[in-house]
Amino acid sequence: MPRKKQKLQKNIESVFHIFCEGEKTEPIYINGCINHYYSEHRNILVVEDTNKNTPIQLVEIAIKAKDSSPKNDIFWVVFDRESVAKYPHKLHLEAKQKAETNGIEIAISNVCFEYWLLLHLKYTTAGYANYDDLTKNSELRKLLFNKGLKQKYDKADVEVFDLLKDDIPIAIKNAEKVCVNAFASSEIGKESPCYFNAYTNVHELFIDMKNFLDKKPSIRLLAGVERKKQIIDMIQFYEGT
């Protein structure tokens, strides 16, 4: 009796999925980073198209995508804290809980992604009420002009990543310092990033893209000396590429 033919199983490559709140700043910067540092991996480091723009909506669409994807795929959502009037703490806490329950990672900037950009240029813990407040009253525009930005800063400006890419090591160092200090000084019952102004953990997203490619565990699973060592290693990686 002839043997039944066995179906050949294809090795499906895992994908690192990124869902962004913004349609301009975040996707332009993140894609700029992927194209510059990881161009040969653009098929597995993917900024997904989405029309969702609230924290909960982004988490929910990531969960939906995760449910229909291979189990080793990684899912991140990137969004701004925005003003408390726009997104109350309750909404952010709900999004965070839903993400943690479903294995979705969050990269949040308080008050907006432009704070991450500012950390490329200087260390600051100054808080701002919203995007307009930061762009009008911080040094971001002046510092970008000094870096060579020819026109007034705009969310859709594709020049910004190229101007800042050499300063990513500085941004990682500054963002890690911000995170450590924010949690160390947090009030009891207010230990979530939505309460911290200023704050960003976007650097963890860029570190984990490299970890994903190197098949290493997320930086979020590391603490103490191990975490510090990986931060140093990643700073050196971005300095040397």
Secondary structure, DSSP 8 states (H G I E B T S, - for coil): ---------------EEEEES-SSHHHHHHHHHHHHH-GGGTTTEEEE-----SHHHHHHHHHHHHHTS-TT-EEEEEEE---TTTS-HHHHHHHHHHHHHTT-EEEEEES-THHHHHTTT-------SSHHHHHHHSSHHHHHHHHT--S---TT-THHHHHHGGGHHHHHHHHHHHHHHHHHT--TT--SGGG-SSEE-HHHHHHHHHHHHTT---GGG--HHHHHHHHHHHHHHHHH-
